[in-house]
């Protein structure tokens, strides 16, 4: 997840991943079994720390 968000910093803001899209990628690519809320909270925390 951190890698996805780090790569998003190099793109235009509108082309970055949403928490929903990150969740879908984690589900498809890594077999993530957690919920969307967990991913949203983690994305929010990572974005706040990197600001």
Protein Blocks (a to p, Z undefined) as FASTA:
>chain_A
ZZmmmmmmmpcfklmccfklmmmmmmmmnopabdfklmmmmmmmmmmmmZZ
